[in-house]
Structure formats: C-alpha cells, structure tokens
Amino acid sequence: MTRRTHVELVKEGDYVAEVDVELLDDDGPDGWGPYLSAGDALKLDDVRQSLRRGNVVEATRNARVYRLVPVPAA
C-alpha cells in the first residue's frame, strides 16, 4: 500500500480551508485507489461542518482557513 500526502480544499460560504490528508493507494492488481482513510474523511466533514456553523476557530484545529474576498471589477 502506498501513502502520499495531499491537500484537500473545502469551501463553505466566504471561507476556504486547506486540509492535509493522506491518500492511500492499493498496489495490488485489483487495488482501489487513491482513497482517503476513514479518519481523514471524518476530518474533512468536521472542517466543513465547523465552517457551515461559522466556527472558524474550531475549523483551524484541522485546517488552514482563509476568507475569500471578492475583487471588484475595474
């Protein structure tokens, strides 16, 4: 089994979060992949739910959170 790090983006409202996850790839002939572990999938869900509630502090426990600001067209 091969493991590699990856950054998933989660966007909710005016926020976007970078969540570090590990992608798993089964090297066998009938292998699945790449896929997330159950723990990483739950981490993505937790970050998404925190951002939906507006709880940025909680989301920053598992992610780097940024606020998206629209740029006015000139």
Secondary structure, DSSP 8 states (H G I E B T S, - for coil): -EEEEEEEEEEETTEEEEEEEEEEE--STT---SEE-HHHHHHHHHHHHHHHHT-HHHHTTTSEEEE-------
